[in-house]
Amino acid sequence: MEGSNLRALDDDLAAAFPDSASVNTALRAALAMRDAMVPRRATRKRNSRAA
Protein backbone atom coordinates (compact mmCIF):
# COMPACT_ATOMS: atom_id res chain seq x y z
CA MET A 1 0.00 0.00 0.00
CA GLU A 2 1.62 3.22 -1.17
CA GLY A 3 1.99 5.93 1.48
CA SER A 4 0.26 3.89 4.14
CA ASN A 5 0.30 4.69 7.84
CA LEU A 6 -0.48 1.67 9.96
CA ARG A 7 -2.39 1.92 13.23
CA ALA A 8 -3.32 -0.91 15.55
CA LEU A 9 -7.00 -1.28 16.41
CA ASP A 10 -8.36 -2.81 19.58
CA ASP A 11 -10.06 -6.15 18.96
CA ASP A 12 -13.60 -4.78 19.35
CA LEU A 13 -12.93 -2.03 16.80
CA ALA A 14 -11.24 -4.43 14.38
CA ALA A 15 -14.39 -6.56 14.48
CA ALA A 16 -16.57 -3.52 13.68
CA PHE A 17 -14.24 -2.20 10.96
CA PRO A 18 -12.89 -5.16 9.00
CA ASP A 19 -10.95 -3.19 6.37
CA SER A 20 -9.21 0.13 5.72
CA ALA A 21 -12.09 1.51 3.67
CA SER A 22 -14.58 1.10 6.54
CA VAL A 23 -12.17 2.70 9.02
CA ASN A 24 -11.53 5.64 6.68
CA THR A 25 -15.25 6.14 6.02
CA ALA A 26 -16.05 6.16 9.75
CA LEU A 27 -13.20 8.56 10.56
CA ARG A 28 -14.20 10.95 7.78
CA ALA A 29 -17.79 10.90 9.04
CA ALA A 30 -16.59 11.65 12.58
CA LEU A 31 -14.52 14.58 11.32
CA ALA A 32 -17.46 15.91 9.33
CA MET A 33 -19.68 15.76 12.43
CA ARG A 34 -17.01 17.51 14.49
CA ASP A 35 -16.68 20.25 11.89
CA ALA A 36 -20.45 20.69 11.74
CA MET A 37 -20.78 20.98 15.52
CA VAL A 38 -17.83 23.23 16.35
CA PRO A 39 -18.81 26.85 15.91
CA ARG A 40 -16.49 28.83 13.71
CA ARG A 41 -14.89 31.87 15.27
CA ALA A 42 -15.82 35.07 13.56
CA THR A 43 -12.83 37.04 12.41
CA ARG A 44 -12.86 40.41 14.10
CA LYS A 45 -11.06 43.48 12.93
CA ARG A 46 -9.02 45.15 15.61
CA ASN A 47 -10.03 48.66 16.42
CA SER A 48 -7.32 51.18 15.75
CA ARG A 49 -7.42 53.50 18.71
CA ALA A 50 -5.47 56.69 18.77
CA ALA A 51 -3.76 57.16 22.10
C-alpha positions as CSV (number, residue, x, y, z in Angstrom):
1,M,0.0,0.0,0.0
2,E,1.6,3.2,-1.2
3,G,2.0,5.9,1.5
4,S,0.3,3.9,4.1
5,N,0.3,4.7,7.8
6,L,-0.5,1.7,10.0
7,R,-2.4,1.9,13.2
8,A,-3.3,-0.9,15.6
9,L,-7.0,-1.3,16.4
10,D,-8.4,-2.8,19.6
11,D,-10.1,-6.1,19.0
12,D,-13.6,-4.8,19.3
13,L,-12.9,-2.0,16.8
14,A,-11.2,-4.4,14.4
15,A,-14.4,-6.6,14.5
16,A,-16.6,-3.5,13.7
17,F,-14.2,-2.2,11.0
18,P,-12.9,-5.2,9.0
19,D,-11.0,-3.2,6.4
20,S,-9.2,0.1,5.7
21,A,-12.1,1.5,3.7
22,S,-14.6,1.1,6.5
23,V,-12.2,2.7,9.0
24,N,-11.5,5.6,6.7
25,T,-15.3,6.1,6.0
26,A,-16.0,6.2,9.8
27,L,-13.2,8.6,10.6
28,R,-14.2,10.9,7.8
29,A,-17.8,10.9,9.0
30,A,-16.6,11.6,12.6
31,L,-14.5,14.6,11.3
32,A,-17.5,15.9,9.3
33,M,-19.7,15.8,12.4
34,R,-17.0,17.5,14.5
35,D,-16.7,20.2,11.9
36,A,-20.4,20.7,11.7
37,M,-20.8,21.0,15.5
38,V,-17.8,23.2,16.4
39,P,-18.8,26.9,15.9
40,R,-16.5,28.8,13.7
41,R,-14.9,31.9,15.3
42,A,-15.8,35.1,13.6
43,T,-12.8,37.0,12.4
44,R,-12.9,40.4,14.1
45,K,-11.1,43.5,12.9
46,R,-9.0,45.1,15.6
47,N,-10.0,48.7,16.4
48,S,-7.3,51.2,15.7
49,R,-7.4,53.5,18.7
50,A,-5.5,56.7,18.8
51,A,-3.8,57.2,22.1
